[in-house]
Amino acid sequence: MLIEQPPKFFRALYPSAIFRMDPNEHSIYLTFDDGPIPEVTPWVLDILNKYNVKATFFMVGDNIHKYPEIFQRVVDQGHKLGNHTYNHIRGFEYWSNKYLKNAKKADEYMHTDLFRPPHGHMRWMQYRLLKKYYKIIMWDVVTRDYSTKLRGPQVLANVMKYTRNGSIITFHDSLKSWKNGNLQYALPRSIEFLIEEGYEFKLL
């Protein structure tokens, strides 16, 4: 529970960050972190296209630099972009000015007003600086598709158990999620579950 759906004390660390959208709307916000990469992102795009679903991709700038054609496909298919720094860096390991510089380097490719910190944490000063330039998007449900301790049915169960009105749901178009098979199992089944539950898929 502490990982899959962040508790109030964690949300309070970043009071103006967005963890959940309108709880009165029967809607969810599907997001993906860490791409684009050729092994995974095209498959994710195919799945989203199959179900006619749009999502927000929090991208790593260096991956965009390496794979511009995949980045362009995300844009062309009408998905939204978010900044996930240029090198997927941990906030606690960098001084605030260097962290902000890394985020701005990524934004040269994306030109977005959305930011999500890698690993879900920032120093307080990093948060203070970043919120001047971006809407900081966290999550209401993290699927843990990246975990080597979980299998696909458990990842799907996280979505089914914790999703609620306004949930921002986080998957990862990353090799970690792909190599353990969790993404392939859980993503299409999660979308089908959410459709059956009557949720509307919205962009951030």
N, C-alpha and C positions, 0 to 999 in steps of 0.2 A: 504493500500500500504506500509506503513512504517513497518508493521509487516510481511506481506506476502512476500515481496521482499525488502530486506534491502537496504536503499539508500546509496549513495556514502559516506556520512559523516560517517556512521557506518562502512562501509567496510574499510575506511581509518584508523580506530582505530587499526586495526590489518593488517598492509600492506602486510605481507607475508603469511597471511592465504588465503586459497582457498575458494572462494565463488562461483565460476563458472568455468567450464572447457572450452575447446576450443569453442568459439562462432562460428567458421567456420564449425564445424561438427554438423550434424543433429543427435545429440545424447543427451541422458539424463542419469542422475546418481541417481538411486533410493536409498534412505537411510531410516533406521529406528533407532529410539533412545529409550533407557530406558529398553530394555529387557535383558535377556530372562525371560519370565514368562509363566507359564503353561496355563493360561487362554487365552492368546492371540498369543504368538509367533508360536505355532504349526499351528494355523489357517493361519497366515500370510505365513508361509512356504508352506502350501497347495495351497494357492492362487498363490504364485510365481511359484510353480511347475506346476500348471494348465496352466499358460501362458508361461512357459519356460523362466522365467525372473530371472536374478541374481541381488542381491542387496548387499549393505554394511550395516552391523548392528553395530551401536555404542552402546556397551554393558556396563552395570553396573557390576563391578566385584563381588559385593556381590550377585547379581542375578545368576551369573555363579556359584558361590560357592554353592548356594541353589539348583540350577537346572542344574547340569552338563550334564544330558542326553539331555536336550533341546539345550544347547550350542553345544553339539557334533553333534546334528542333523543339526544345522546351518552350521557347518564346513563340515559335510559329504555331504551336498547338494551343496557345491561349492560356498557359499556366502563368502563375505569378512568381516573381523572384524575390528572394530575401538574401541578405548578406550573412555569411557564416565565417567571416574573416578570409584573408588570402591564404593562410597556411594552416588553418584549423588549429589555432594555438590556444593554449590554456591561459586564461586570464591571470591566475595566481602566479604564473611563472614569468610575467612580463610587467614592466613599469607601464603606467597608464598611457603615457604619450606614445610609446612604441606599439601598444595594443591598438590605440585609436588609429595610428598610422597604418597598421596592417589592415584594419577594417576599411579605411579609406582607399587603400590600394585595390582591394577587392571591388569596391564600389565603382572604380573606373570602368569595370566591365558591366556592372549590373544596373547602376543608376536607380537604386531602390531606396525607399524610406523605411524598409523593414530590416531588423537585425535580430539574430539569435546567437547567443554566445556558445561556442563549442563546449561540450561537456556540461553545459547548463549553469555555469558560474562565472562571475566577474568580481574583481575588486570593487569596493564601493566607489572609488574615484573613477574607475572605468565606466561604471554604470552612470555616474553623474555626467560624465563627458558624452557618452554615447547617446543618452536620451535627449541631448540638445539637437541631435541630427537625425535620430531614427525613432520609430516606434519599436520598442523592444518586445519581441514576441517570445514567450516561453511556451508552456504547454499545459494542458489539463490532463492528458493521457499520454504517457510514453509507452510504446508497445513492448519495448525491450527486445526487439527483433535482432539486435546485435549480440545478445547474450549467448555464450556457449553453454550456459547452464539451463537454458530453456529450449524447448522444441516448438515446432510450428503450432500444434494445438494449444500450447500454453500461451503463446503470443496472441493467438486468436481469442483465447479466453480473457486476456487482459482487455482487449477491445470490447468484448461483449459485457464484461463486468463493470468497467469503469466509465464507459462513454455515457454522456448525458447531454442535455440541451446546451449548446454553445461550446462543446468540447473542441479544443485544438488537439488533434491527434498526431503524434509523431512516429513516422517510420523512417528508415534510412536506406537511401539508394547507395549502399556501400558494400564492399567486399565482405565485411564481417557478417552482415545480414544475409548476404547471398550464399556464402560458402557453407553456412550451417543449414541452409534450406529454409530458414524461418520466413524470409520474405516471400518466397515462392508459394509457400503453403498459406501464410496468413493474410497476405494482401488481398487476393481476389475473394477469399471467403469473408474477410472483414467488410469489404465493399458490399458484397451480397447481403450480409447481415444488416448493415446500416440501411440499405435500400429497403429491405423487408420491414425494418422498424420504422420506415417512413421519414427518415432524416433527409433534409435537403443539404446538399453539398455546396458550400460557399467558399469564396476566396477571401483571404484576409485583407 
